[in-house]
Amino acid sequence: MSTFMEKPQNVQRKWYVIDAAGKSLGRTATTVATLLRGKHKVTYTPHVDCGDFVIVVNAEKAVLTGNKLTQKYHRTHSGYPGGLHETRYKHIMETKPEFAMRLAVKGMLGKNSLGRKQISRLKLFQGAEHSHAAQKPEIYAGEVK
């Protein structure tokens, strides 16, 4: 018996909608990352991009548990002395909550060309409406805790 290897031209992609309202940001991100990588499929192959498209709605209603709103920071550095920029997650969740979701999902994907291709299939929206009705997305039936 030989190991099955999915071919890139044979990948069948589906569209899923996940509602993040009232759910933990990190737990929602793990579900999204699993769908983007394709690990929920029987035909999963690590070196082939076999994941699906994911639409996350109500990203502004995702919840950060504990004291993460005040104690957690997003840090970037310009590379110059004194170039550290820190932003509290409270400010990020108020101004651009879909950025916080994208950061969480991006951290769970590979740090290579495959991960960059996978994150491009993530579509984030603040409200309950999205602009991908033509793709006939289905609501994700799995559990997001």
C-alpha positions as a Markdown table, in Angstrom:
| # | Residue | x | y | z |
|---|---|---|---|---|
| 1 | Met | 0.0 | 0.0 | 0.0 |
| 2 | Ser | 1.4 | 3.4 | -0.9 |
| 3 | Thr | 0.9 | 6.8 | 0.7 |
| 4 | Phe | -1.7 | 9.0 | -1.0 |
| 5 | Met | -0.3 | 12.4 | -2.2 |
| 6 | Glu | -2.8 | 15.0 | -3.3 |
| 7 | Lys | -2.0 | 16.8 | -6.6 |
| 8 | Pro | -2.4 | 20.6 | -6.7 |
| 9 | Gln | -4.6 | 20.4 | -9.8 |
| 10 | Asn | -7.0 | 17.9 | -8.2 |
| 11 | Val | -7.8 | 20.0 | -5.1 |
| 12 | Gln | -11.5 | 20.8 | -4.6 |
| 13 | Arg | -12.0 | 24.0 | -2.6 |
| 14 | Lys | -15.1 | 24.9 | -0.7 |
| 15 | Trp | -16.2 | 28.1 | 1.0 |
| 16 | Tyr | -17.1 | 28.2 | 4.7 |
| 17 | Val | -18.6 | 30.9 | 6.8 |
| 18 | Ile | -17.7 | 31.1 | 10.5 |
| 19 | Asp | -19.5 | 33.5 | 12.9 |
| 20 | Ala | -17.1 | 34.8 | 15.5 |
| 21 | Ala | -19.7 | 36.6 | 17.6 |
| 22 | Gly | -19.3 | 35.8 | 21.3 |
| 23 | Lys | -16.5 | 33.2 | 20.6 |
| 24 | Ser | -12.9 | 33.3 | 21.8 |
| 25 | Leu | -10.5 | 34.9 | 19.3 |
| 26 | Gly | -7.9 | 32.2 | 19.7 |
| 27 | Arg | -10.2 | 29.3 | 19.4 |
| 28 | Thr | -11.9 | 30.7 | 16.4 |
| 29 | Ala | -8.5 | 31.3 | 14.8 |
| 30 | Thr | -7.5 | 27.6 | 15.4 |
| 31 | Thr | -10.6 | 26.5 | 13.6 |
| 32 | Val | -10.0 | 28.9 | 10.7 |
| 33 | Ala | -6.3 | 27.9 | 10.4 |
| 34 | Thr | -7.3 | 24.2 | 10.3 |
| 35 | Leu | -9.7 | 24.9 | 7.4 |
| 36 | Leu | -7.2 | 27.1 | 5.5 |
| 37 | Arg | -4.5 | 24.3 | 5.8 |
| 38 | Gly | -7.0 | 21.6 | 4.8 |
| 39 | Lys | -6.3 | 19.4 | 7.8 |
| 40 | His | -10.0 | 18.5 | 8.1 |
| 41 | Lys | -9.8 | 16.7 | 4.8 |
| 42 | Val | -9.0 | 13.0 | 4.2 |
| 43 | Thr | -6.8 | 14.0 | 1.3 |
| 44 | Tyr | -4.6 | 16.3 | 3.4 |
| 45 | Thr | -1.0 | 16.5 | 2.2 |
| 46 | Pro | 1.4 | 18.7 | 4.1 |
| 47 | His | 3.3 | 20.1 | 1.1 |
| 48 | Val | 0.3 | 20.8 | -1.1 |
| 49 | Asp | -2.1 | 23.7 | -0.6 |
| 50 | Cys | -5.3 | 21.8 | -0.2 |
| 51 | Gly | -7.3 | 24.1 | 2.1 |
| 52 | Asp | -10.6 | 25.9 | 1.7 |
| 53 | Phe | -11.7 | 29.4 | 1.6 |
| 54 | Val | -13.0 | 30.8 | 5.0 |
| 55 | Ile | -15.2 | 33.8 | 5.6 |
| 56 | Val | -15.3 | 35.1 | 9.1 |
| 57 | Val | -18.2 | 37.5 | 10.0 |
| 58 | Asn | -18.7 | 39.5 | 13.1 |
| 59 | Ala | -15.0 | 39.8 | 13.8 |
| 60 | Glu | -15.5 | 42.8 | 16.0 |
| 61 | Lys | -17.6 | 40.6 | 18.4 |
| 62 | Ala | -14.8 | 38.1 | 19.1 |
| 63 | Val | -13.9 | 37.9 | 22.7 |
| 64 | Leu | -10.5 | 38.1 | 24.4 |
| 65 | Thr | -10.6 | 36.3 | 27.7 |
| 66 | Gly | -8.9 | 37.3 | 30.9 |
| 67 | Asn | -6.9 | 40.5 | 31.0 |
| 68 | Lys | -5.7 | 40.2 | 27.4 |
| 69 | Leu | -7.4 | 43.4 | 26.3 |
| 70 | Thr | -5.1 | 45.5 | 28.6 |
| 71 | Gln | -2.1 | 43.3 | 29.1 |
| 72 | Lys | -1.5 | 41.9 | 25.6 |
| 73 | Tyr | 0.4 | 44.0 | 23.0 |
| 74 | His | 1.1 | 43.8 | 19.3 |
| 75 | Arg | 4.7 | 44.8 | 18.8 |
| 76 | Thr | 6.5 | 45.8 | 15.6 |
| 77 | His | 10.0 | 47.1 | 15.1 |
| 78 | Ser | 11.3 | 49.2 | 12.3 |
| 79 | Gly | 14.8 | 48.0 | 12.6 |
| 80 | Tyr | 16.2 | 51.3 | 13.7 |
| 81 | Pro | 17.2 | 52.2 | 17.3 |
| 82 | Gly | 14.1 | 53.1 | 19.3 |
| 83 | Gly | 11.9 | 51.8 | 16.5 |
| 84 | Leu | 9.7 | 49.6 | 18.7 |
| 85 | His | 6.0 | 50.2 | 18.3 |
| 86 | Glu | 3.5 | 48.7 | 20.8 |
| 87 | Thr | -0.3 | 48.7 | 20.5 |
| 88 | Arg | -2.6 | 47.3 | 23.1 |
| 89 | Tyr | -5.2 | 44.8 | 21.9 |
| 90 | Lys | -7.9 | 47.0 | 23.4 |
| 91 | His | -7.1 | 49.6 | 20.8 |
| 92 | Ile | -6.8 | 47.1 | 18.0 |
| 93 | Met | -10.2 | 45.5 | 18.9 |
| 94 | Glu | -11.8 | 48.9 | 18.9 |
| 95 | Thr | -10.3 | 50.2 | 15.6 |
| 96 | Lys | -9.6 | 47.2 | 13.4 |
| 97 | Pro | -10.8 | 43.9 | 14.9 |
| 98 | Glu | -10.3 | 42.0 | 11.7 |
| 99 | Phe | -6.5 | 42.7 | 11.9 |
| 100 | Ala | -6.4 | 41.0 | 15.3 |
| 101 | Met | -8.1 | 37.9 | 13.8 |
| 102 | Arg | -5.7 | 37.9 | 10.8 |
| 103 | Leu | -2.7 | 38.1 | 13.2 |
| 104 | Ala | -4.0 | 35.2 | 15.2 |
| 105 | Val | -4.6 | 33.0 | 12.2 |
| 106 | Lys | -1.4 | 34.0 | 10.5 |
| 107 | Gly | 0.6 | 32.9 | 13.5 |
| 108 | Met | -0.9 | 29.4 | 13.2 |
| 109 | Leu | 0.1 | 28.9 | 9.6 |
| 110 | Gly | 3.5 | 28.1 | 8.1 |
| 111 | Lys | 6.1 | 30.8 | 7.8 |
| 112 | Asn | 6.7 | 30.1 | 4.1 |
| 113 | Ser | 5.2 | 30.6 | 0.7 |
| 114 | Leu | 2.6 | 27.9 | 1.4 |
| 115 | Gly | 1.4 | 29.9 | 4.5 |
| 116 | Arg | 1.3 | 33.1 | 2.5 |
| 117 | Lys | -0.9 | 31.5 | -0.1 |
| 118 | Gln | -3.2 | 30.0 | 2.6 |
| 119 | Ile | -3.7 | 33.3 | 4.4 |
| 120 | Ser | -4.8 | 34.9 | 1.2 |
| 121 | Arg | -7.9 | 32.7 | 1.2 |
| 122 | Leu | -9.1 | 34.2 | 4.5 |
| 123 | Lys | -11.9 | 36.8 | 4.1 |
| 124 | Leu | -12.7 | 38.9 | 7.2 |
| 125 | Phe | -15.7 | 41.1 | 7.8 |
| 126 | Gln | -16.8 | 43.3 | 10.8 |
| 127 | Gly | -20.5 | 42.9 | 10.4 |
| 128 | Ala | -22.8 | 40.0 | 9.7 |
| 129 | Glu | -22.9 | 40.7 | 6.0 |
| 130 | His | -20.2 | 39.6 | 3.5 |
| 131 | Ser | -19.7 | 40.1 | -0.3 |
| 132 | His | -19.1 | 36.5 | -1.3 |
| 133 | Ala | -22.7 | 35.2 | -1.7 |
| 134 | Ala | -21.9 | 34.3 | -5.4 |
| 135 | Gln | -19.5 | 31.6 | -4.2 |
| 136 | Lys | -22.4 | 29.9 | -2.3 |
| 137 | Pro | -20.5 | 29.5 | 1.0 |
| 138 | Glu | -21.9 | 27.0 | 3.6 |
| 139 | Ile | -21.9 | 27.6 | 7.3 |
| 140 | Tyr | -19.2 | 25.6 | 9.0 |
| 141 | Ala | -20.8 | 22.7 | 10.8 |
| 142 | Gly | -17.9 | 21.9 | 13.1 |
| 143 | Glu | -17.8 | 23.3 | 16.6 |
| 144 | Val | -16.0 | 26.5 | 17.5 |
| 145 | Lys | -15.8 | 26.7 | 21.2 |
